[in-house]
Structure formats: C-alpha cells, structure tokens
Amino acid sequence: MKKIITKEFIIGLSVILAILILFFGIEYLKGINLFKPTNYYVASYSNVAGLETAAPVQIDGFKVGQVREIKFNYEKPGKIDVILALNKSLRIPEDSKAIIGTTLLSGAYVEIKLGKSSKIAEVGSNIEGVVLPDMMASISDNLLPGVANILPRVDSLLISLNTLASDPALLKSIQRMDGITDNLYQTTNGLSSVMRKDVPGIMGNAGRVANNLDSITKNLGELSYQLKQLPLGTTVENVNDLTGNLAKFSEQLNNPNSSLGMLMNDPEFYNRINKVSADIDSLIIDIQKNPKRYISIKLL
C-alpha cells in the first residue's frame, strides 16, 4: 500500500501555506484585516493623487475603516473607483460624501461627511466622492502670486535702504547724534555735580521758607480768631442805622417841600439866601471901614 503522505505532497502543502502566509502577511502589513467583518462602499473620483490602499477612512477624526482597493473605471474614463471597507456596524445616510483630504505628515485620507437623509445607503452602493484642494497646490495658486507681486517691492525697498545707508549725509547725521549724546552726557554730569553741591543749601532755604509759612499761617489763625471776637453784630446794626439815616437825608433832599429840598430845588430861595449873604458881607465891609458909624464911644 502506497503512503498517502508523500514527499511531493508535503512540498506542495508547504508551498501553499507559504503563499497563504505571504498573502495574509502583506495584507496585514498594509493594515488590512481580512478577518474583521466590514461593509464595502464605492466612491468615484477624478483624481486620487496621494491616496493609497489601506489609507484610513475617518468620521470627525475617528477611524471607521480603510481604503480596500483603488482601481480605474474603464467603463467611465476619467473616473477612479475607491473601495471603502467600513465598520459593519456603521450606517451611512444616502446623501453622505467621501472627501479626500491630505496632511503634510500622514499623506492622504478619506473623510466621511455624514448626510442628513433618513434613508441609509445600501452596502456596496456608491457614495459621492469629493476631492479637497491640495495644500501645496493651494499655496502655489493663492500665496505664490501674492509673493511674486511683493518681491519687486521688497527689491525696491532693499535698494532704497542700501542707497540710504551709503549716503554720506546719514553718516554725518550719525556723527552729529554722537556729539549730541556726548553733550547730553556732559550736561548730565554737570547737573549731577550741581545737585550734589547746591541741593543741601536749597533744601535749607526750603526749610526756612516752610518755617516762615508756618509763622504766617499761625498769624493768620490769630487774626481770624480776633476777627471772630469783634462785635460784628453791633457794627452791622450801626451800618444799617447809618444807611437808614442816609436814606432819610436823601429823601429830604429830593422832597421839594423840605428846607433842604427847597434849598436844592427852589431857585428863588437860593437867590434870596445869596442876596442875604451878599448884604451881610457888604455890612461887615462897611463896619470895618466906618466903625464909628455903628459904634459910639463916649468918654467922661
């Protein structure tokens, strides 16, 4: 009876096992777990630059699957199908989007943007694919033109600065500034020496002035106290009486029926008084000239 397990059988079995181990090992190194249950979905893109098999599929930064396969769609030229292996428990709304994004360190990835539809996409169905602008391309398209426009201005600015730096007038101005700084330094030293010499005398004078101010303040206090002791009430009453008398006198002057009013307002009365005054003056003059006429002296 021949042996069932021959040398050739062992060799063939070993080769098959080696192939299986190699296959599963390669898939494992790619990050693909063939033994984990998954649901497959297809997303079509016009450009998958940077995206590779086993790239992570995320929702809000959390990994929910990976890219299982990338293949060219020959039935729709210009389209590339990406097969997404997602967690079997994940339910994706029908209007969800699969967005390809890139990072500087980890490369491309797929971000699932969940939709708001109440209808769940069937397993194996297509998901709308969206490609975000590449970061470097955005920099190249948006930033570099602005930088290119700025460079001539920067060049002009550097030329102007170089011209200004080589101008002899600038060197002279700097030398003048050095002289001004030196003068300020000497002035500061002079002020310091003056302060050391004269400040004590100034402070002594300030002390004497302060003492004088204290004396003046004390005298003002005593004067204020003496003013408080004055009979201001009686003085105010006297002033009020005087004011009343002056008012009465003014009223009499303005009253044409009073003597003072007649004297002030009646011209005839004023003329009579002048006439009487003139007669008295003439009588006195006549008495001085002819005293015998008015005085008789008899001698015994």
HUKAUR-V383015 format. One record per pair of residues at least 4 apart in sequence whose ideal C-beta (glycine too) atoms are under 7 Angstrom apart, sorted by the first residue. I is the first residue (numbers start at 1). J is the second residue. D is the distance in whole Angstrom. If there is no record, write none. Layout:
BEGIN
i=[I;I]
j=[J;J]
d=[D;D]
END
This chain:
BEGIN
i=[5;5;7;8;9;10;11;12;13;14;15;16;17;18;19;20;21;22;23;24;24;25;26;27;27;30;30;31;31;32;32;32;37;38;38;38;38;38;39;39;39;40;40;40;40;40;40;41;41;41;41;41;41;41;42;42;42;43;43;43;43;43;43;44;44;44;44;44;44;45;45;45;45;45;46;46;47;48;48;48;48;50;50;50;51;51;51;51;51;51;53;53;53;54;54;55;55;55;55;55;56;56;56;57;57;57;57;57;57;57;57;57;58;58;58;58;58;58;59;59;59;64;64;64;64;65;65;65;65;66;67;67;67;68;68;68;69;70;70;71;72;73;73;73;84;84;86;91;92;92;92;92;92;92;93;93;93;93;93;93;93;94;94;94;94;94;95;95;95;96;96;96;96;96;96;97;97;97;97;98;98;98;98;98;99;99;99;99;100;100;100;100;101;101;101;101;102;102;102;102;103;104;121;121;133;133;134;135;136;137;138;139;139;140;143;144;145;146;147;150;151;152;153;154;155;156;157;158;159;160;161;162;163;164;165;168;169;170;171;172;173;174;175;176;177;178;179;180;181;182;183;184;185;186;187;188;189;190;191;192;193;194;195;198;199;200;201;202;203;204;205;206;207;208;209;210;211;212;213;214;215;216;217;218;219;220;221;222;223;224;225;231;232;233;234;235;236;237;238;239;240;241;242;243;244;245;246;247;248;249;250;251;252;252;252;253;253;253;254;255;256;256;256;257;258;259;260;261;262;262;263;263;266;267;268;269;270;271;272;273;274;275;276;277;278;279;280;281;282;283;284;285;286;287;287;291]
j=[9;10;11;12;13;14;15;16;17;18;19;20;21;22;23;24;25;26;27;28;34;29;30;32;34;53;54;54;66;54;66;68;88;65;85;86;87;88;86;88;123;68;83;84;85;123;124;84;86;92;121;124;125;127;81;83;126;82;84;98;126;127;129;73;79;80;81;126;129;80;82;100;129;131;78;79;131;70;80;82;100;102;107;108;55;67;70;82;100;108;67;69;70;66;67;66;67;108;109;110;63;66;109;63;64;65;66;67;84;86;110;112;62;63;64;109;111;112;64;112;114;86;87;90;112;84;85;86;87;85;82;84;110;83;84;85;83;80;82;81;80;79;80;81;98;110;90;120;96;112;114;120;121;127;114;115;116;117;119;120;121;115;117;119;120;121;115;116;117;112;113;114;115;121;127;113;127;128;130;110;112;127;128;129;111;113;130;132;108;110;131;132;108;109;111;132;107;108;134;135;107;135;125;127;137;138;138;139;140;141;142;143;144;144;147;148;149;150;151;154;155;156;157;158;159;160;161;162;163;164;165;166;167;170;170;172;173;174;175;176;177;178;179;180;181;182;183;184;185;186;187;188;189;190;191;192;193;194;195;196;197;198;199;202;203;204;205;206;207;208;209;210;211;212;213;214;215;216;217;218;219;220;221;222;223;224;225;226;227;228;229;235;236;237;238;239;240;241;242;243;244;245;246;247;248;249;250;251;252;253;254;255;258;260;261;260;261;264;261;261;261;262;265;261;262;263;264;265;266;269;269;270;270;271;272;273;274;275;276;277;278;279;280;281;282;283;284;285;286;287;288;289;290;291;294;295]
d=[6;7;6;6;6;6;7;6;6;6;6;6;6;6;6;6;6;6;7;6;7;6;6;4;6;6;4;4;6;6;7;7;4;7;4;6;7;6;5;5;5;7;6;7;6;7;6;5;6;7;7;7;6;5;5;6;5;5;6;4;7;5;4;7;5;7;5;7;5;5;6;6;4;6;6;7;6;6;5;6;7;5;6;4;6;7;7;7;6;4;6;6;6;5;6;6;4;6;5;7;5;6;5;7;6;4;6;7;5;6;5;6;6;5;7;6;5;7;5;5;7;6;5;6;7;6;5;4;6;6;6;6;6;4;7;4;4;7;5;5;6;4;6;5;7;6;5;5;5;7;7;7;5;7;6;4;7;4;7;6;7;7;5;5;7;5;3;7;4;6;6;5;4;7;6;4;7;5;5;5;6;5;7;5;5;6;5;6;6;6;5;6;7;6;5;5;7;5;6;6;7;7;5;7;6;5;7;7;6;6;6;5;7;5;6;6;7;6;6;6;6;6;6;6;6;6;6;6;6;6;6;6;7;6;7;6;6;6;6;6;6;7;7;6;6;6;6;6;6;7;6;6;7;6;6;6;7;6;6;6;6;6;5;6;6;6;6;6;7;7;6;6;7;6;6;7;7;6;6;6;6;6;6;7;6;6;6;6;6;7;7;6;6;7;6;6;6;6;6;6;6;6;6;6;7;6;6;6;6;6;6;6;5;5;6;5;6;6;7;4;5;7;5;6;7;6;6;5;4;5;6;6;6;6;6;7;6;6;6;6;6;6;6;6;6;6;6;7;6;6;6;6;6;6;6;5]
END
